[in-house]
Amino acid sequence: MIAERRSYYGLSNAGPTLERCRAERKLLLVALSNEWYAIPGEHLREVSRWHAPTPVPGAPPALPGLISRHGVILTVVATHLLFGSPMSTPGRRTRYVIVTVDDVHIALLVDAVDDLVDIPFTAFAPPPEGITTHKARLIRAITQHQERALAVVDLPALVAALRAS
């Protein structure tokens, strides 16, 4: 049972020790509109302030442009559109969350970043049945932190969805 839950929530026996994975997982808490999501820490490279991306003609709306960070060109992902949230006007709290999935580097556009937290492994549960099919494919699990519901983003599924579109 533990092995099945570990596999489902993206925890493997490789990398961190088995005991550490059983105990906790690092997650970056981010806001999209009025909903909170969690980005798995193992994919996190950095968080940076928002600046207007360079538009790419013909790109889909979910990919509003490109930015350069430390000499690396990154595709900006309008995360709101993927999760069905209304786009917000960028403001002082708007950030890019730079993540790496396999060898793919992308910049997730979010309304705000709260904190990098440790969530106990036992606090993860499967996504609820009532969410839309498209959204459900992008959510690995749900959990709570300080009485705030969090949807844990499945970044490999998000990259696969972007490649398919």
C-alpha positions as CSV (number, residue, x, y, z in Angstrom):
1,M,0.0,0.0,0.0
2,I,2.8,2.4,0.9
3,A,4.6,1.7,-2.4
4,E,1.4,2.4,-4.4
5,R,0.8,5.7,-2.6
6,R,4.4,6.7,-3.0
7,S,4.2,6.0,-6.7
8,Y,0.9,7.8,-7.1
9,Y,2.2,11.0,-5.5
10,G,5.4,11.1,-7.5
11,L,7.7,9.7,-4.8
12,S,10.2,7.1,-5.7
13,N,12.9,5.1,-3.9
14,A,15.5,7.0,-6.0
15,G,16.9,10.3,-4.9
16,P,16.0,11.3,-1.3
17,T,16.1,8.5,1.3
18,L,13.0,6.4,1.6
19,E,12.6,7.6,5.2
20,R,12.6,11.3,4.2
21,C,10.1,10.8,1.4
22,R,7.8,9.0,3.8
23,A,8.0,11.9,6.2
24,E,7.6,15.0,4.0
25,R,7.7,16.6,0.6
26,K,8.8,20.2,-0.3
27,L,6.1,22.2,-2.1
28,L,6.1,25.8,-3.4
29,L,2.7,27.4,-2.7
30,V,1.4,29.6,-5.5
31,A,-1.8,31.5,-6.2
32,L,-3.8,31.5,-9.5
33,S,-6.8,33.9,-9.1
34,N,-8.4,32.8,-5.9
35,E,-7.1,29.2,-5.9
36,W,-3.9,27.8,-4.3
37,Y,-1.6,25.3,-6.0
38,A,1.6,23.5,-4.9
39,I,4.6,23.1,-7.2
40,P,6.8,20.1,-6.3
41,G,10.1,21.3,-5.0
42,E,12.2,18.8,-6.9
43,H,11.3,20.6,-10.1
44,L,11.9,24.1,-8.8
45,R,14.8,26.1,-10.2
46,E,14.0,29.7,-9.1
47,V,11.3,32.3,-8.7
48,S,11.6,35.7,-10.4
49,R,9.6,38.9,-10.8
50,W,7.3,39.3,-13.7
51,H,8.3,41.3,-16.7
52,A,6.6,41.3,-20.1
53,P,7.6,38.3,-22.2
54,T,8.6,38.6,-25.8
55,P,5.6,37.5,-27.8
56,V,5.9,34.7,-30.4
57,P,3.7,35.0,-33.5
58,G,1.4,32.1,-33.9
59,A,1.9,30.7,-30.4
60,P,-1.2,29.4,-28.6
61,P,-2.7,31.6,-25.9
62,A,-1.3,29.3,-23.2
63,L,2.2,30.3,-24.3
64,P,2.3,34.1,-24.3
65,G,6.0,34.4,-25.1
66,L,9.6,33.9,-24.1
67,I,11.9,35.3,-21.4
68,S,15.6,35.0,-20.8
69,R,17.0,34.0,-17.4
70,H,20.7,33.6,-16.9
71,G,21.2,33.1,-20.6
72,V,18.5,30.4,-21.0
73,I,15.5,31.1,-23.2
74,L,12.3,30.0,-21.4
75,T,8.8,29.5,-22.7
76,V,6.3,31.3,-20.5
77,V,3.2,29.2,-19.6
78,A,0.0,31.1,-18.8
79,T,-0.9,28.7,-16.0
80,H,-4.3,30.3,-15.5
81,L,-5.5,29.1,-18.9
82,L,-4.4,25.5,-18.3
83,F,-6.3,25.4,-15.0
84,G,-9.4,27.2,-16.2
85,S,-8.8,30.3,-14.0
86,P,-9.4,33.8,-15.3
87,M,-6.2,35.7,-16.3
88,S,-5.2,38.4,-13.9
89,T,-3.6,41.7,-14.8
90,P,0.1,41.3,-13.8
91,G,0.9,43.2,-10.6
92,R,3.6,43.6,-8.0
93,R,3.1,40.1,-6.7
94,T,3.1,38.4,-10.1
95,R,6.0,35.9,-10.5
96,Y,7.5,33.4,-12.8
97,V,8.2,30.0,-11.3
98,I,11.0,28.5,-13.2
99,V,10.8,24.7,-13.3
100,T,12.6,21.9,-15.0
101,V,10.9,18.7,-16.0
102,D,13.3,16.2,-17.5
103,D,15.3,18.5,-19.8
104,V,12.4,21.0,-20.4
105,H,12.8,24.4,-18.7
106,I,9.6,26.6,-18.5
107,A,8.4,29.7,-16.7
108,L,5.0,29.3,-15.0
109,L,3.2,32.6,-14.7
110,V,1.5,32.8,-11.3
111,D,-0.3,35.6,-9.4
112,A,1.7,35.2,-6.2
113,V,4.2,32.9,-4.5
114,D,3.6,32.3,-0.8
115,D,6.3,29.9,0.6
116,L,8.3,26.8,0.2
117,V,6.9,24.3,2.8
118,D,7.3,20.8,4.0
119,I,4.1,18.8,3.8
120,P,3.8,15.4,5.5
121,F,3.5,12.5,3.1
122,T,0.4,11.3,5.1
123,A,-1.4,14.6,4.2
124,F,-1.7,13.8,0.5
125,A,-5.0,12.5,-1.0
126,P,-6.2,11.8,-4.5
127,P,-7.8,14.7,-6.4
128,P,-11.6,14.9,-5.9
129,E,-14.0,13.4,-8.4
130,G,-15.8,16.7,-9.1
131,I,-13.1,18.6,-11.0
132,T,-13.0,18.9,-14.7
133,T,-11.3,16.2,-16.7
134,H,-8.7,18.6,-18.2
135,K,-7.9,20.0,-14.8
136,A,-7.8,16.6,-13.2
137,R,-5.1,15.5,-15.6
138,L,-2.8,18.3,-14.3
139,I,-3.3,17.6,-10.6
140,R,-1.3,14.9,-8.9
141,A,-2.9,15.1,-5.4
142,I,-4.5,17.5,-3.0
143,T,-3.4,18.5,0.5
144,Q,-3.8,21.2,3.0
145,H,-1.5,23.7,4.6
146,Q,-2.6,26.1,7.4
147,E,-6.3,25.4,6.6
148,R,-5.7,26.2,2.9
149,A,-6.6,23.6,0.3
150,L,-3.8,23.0,-2.2
151,A,-3.9,21.1,-5.5
152,V,-0.4,19.6,-6.2
153,V,0.5,20.2,-9.8
154,D,1.6,17.2,-11.9
155,L,4.4,19.0,-13.9
156,P,5.2,16.0,-16.2
157,A,1.5,15.9,-17.2
158,L,1.5,19.7,-17.7
159,V,4.5,19.5,-20.0
160,A,2.9,16.6,-21.9
161,A,-0.3,18.6,-22.3
162,L,1.7,21.6,-23.7
163,R,3.5,19.3,-26.2
164,A,0.1,17.9,-27.3
165,S,-1.4,21.3,-28.0
